[in-house]
Amino acid sequence: MHSFGQRANAIITFSLTIVAVICSLASFSDNFNTPSPTAEIEVSNFNWFQKQRNGNDEVSLTLNISADLQSLFTWNTKQVFVFLAAEYETPQNALNQISLWDAIIPSKEHAKFWIHTSNKYRFIDQGSNLRGKEYNLTLHWHVMPKTGKMFADKIVKTGYRLPEEYR
Amino acid sequence: MGWIAANLESIRALQIRQLLTQAVTLGIILSSALMIWKGLMCITGSESPVVVVLSESMEPGFQRGDILFLHMGNDPIRAGEIVVYNIKGRSIPIVHRVVEVHQRQATEELDILTKGDNNREDDRTGLLYSPGQLWLQQHHIMGRAVGFLPYVGYFTIIMTDMPILKYVLIGSLALLVITSKE
């Protein structure tokens, strides 16, 4: 006969295997979702624009963000982390990415939103290159699953330009 | 007392050949665990391919006790990715999101700023870096999180909180290996 230990071992191993299989199936099922999110981003105002004492440019701006991210949600989605980053190139840096605003979307009902906000995090350059600088605003999202693989993607909006003079 | 005596008796009753077999089995178990760990290190390119989330700074995305799978990859770190970084002189690696990246033109060196989703401030203002440190560099990064498994790591948290449990567990496992007849 089998001992108690052997029985317990068999039950635990079997149940863990089943849980692992179900988790990987749930994660795999995310592949069948082909999301089609949309976003509009408008810079409605430059609140102020100045050079800090240490020589770095800083700008404060007001944003209108509207997005529909409902199609990102599946049954295996715990939340979607969404953030807006300014991206630009300077003579010194090949790429600068600065997060200006972010939010956690807990459910599909909240995934279609419109927000009018000034930048939540400071927009500071490494140096003094922001006057008249052309930049992209990119809406990134990061899908955090209940279990398994994480997904990320973005929408890039081009053709934004900062003012020529400090104000 | 009778239980201990019985166990001692069973140990004494073992043949030398059986003892050797068990030593080999134990060796195989230990070395295969080590092989899997080191193999994962090679495949993922991360010095610690699996980490347990220890803090609440990434809630509600990651909770205490969740397990993250790390992968290093050759692509440069970009904003939005969740990275695990280790600051010299701090014992615990930190899992946070990259919010700012500056990449040099010539050298492609990175300046990285991180922040916990659940924290109000970024990690520089929150004093998680070394005093005076403004940015993270590539060499601070241990890996980026690619996969996620809830709750599984809670066991390790319990064991770190109650070290006695760890010794009891290891002791009883060792006893089980020694006394088992197969």
Contacts between the chains, C-beta under 8 A, distances in Angstrom:
chain1	res1	chain2	res2	distance
A	5	B	176	7.6
A	23	B	149	6.9
A	27	B	147	7.8
A	78	B	60	7.6
A	78	B	61	7.0
A	79	B	60	6.4
A	79	B	61	6.1
A	81	B	61	6.6
A	81	B	80	7.8
A	81	B	97	7.5
A	81	B	117	6.5
A	83	B	79	7.6
A	83	B	80	6.3
A	83	B	99	7.5
A	85	B	79	5.1
A	85	B	80	7.4
A	91	B	105	7.1
A	92	B	104	6.9
A	92	B	105	6.3
A	93	B	102	5.0
A	93	B	103	5.8
A	93	B	104	6.0
A	93	B	105	6.3
A	94	B	103	4.9
A	94	B	104	6.8
A	94	B	105	4.8
A	94	B	108	7.1
A	95	B	101	6.6
A	95	B	102	7.4
A	95	B	103	4.4
A	96	B	101	7.2
A	96	B	102	5.2
A	96	B	103	7.7
A	97	B	78	6.6
A	97	B	79	3.9
A	97	B	100	6.4
A	97	B	101	4.3
A	97	B	102	7.8
A	98	B	79	7.8
A	98	B	99	7.8
A	98	B	100	5.2
A	99	B	79	5.9
A	99	B	80	7.8
A	99	B	99	4.0
A	99	B	100	6.2
A	99	B	115	7.9
A	102	B	99	7.7
A	102	B	117	7.9
A	104	B	60	7.0
A	104	B	61	7.5
A	104	B	117	6.5
A	106	B	60	7.3
A	121	B	99	6.7
A	121	B	122	7.3
A	126	B	102	5.1
A	126	B	111	7.0
A	140	B	79	6.9
A	140	B	80	4.4
A	142	B	80	5.7
A	142	B	82	7.6
A	142	B	97	7.9
A	144	B	61	4.7
A	144	B	62	7.9
A	144	B	148	6.9
A	145	B	148	6.2
A	146	B	150	7.0
A	147	B	148	6.4
A	147	B	149	5.9
A	147	B	150	6.0
A	148	B	147	6.1
A	148	B	148	6.6
A	148	B	149	7.8
A	149	B	146	6.7
A	149	B	147	5.2
A	149	B	148	7.9
A	150	B	82	7.7
A	150	B	145	6.8
A	150	B	146	6.3
A	150	B	147	6.6
A	150	B	148	6.1
A	152	B	80	6.2
A	152	B	81	7.4
A	154	B	80	7.9
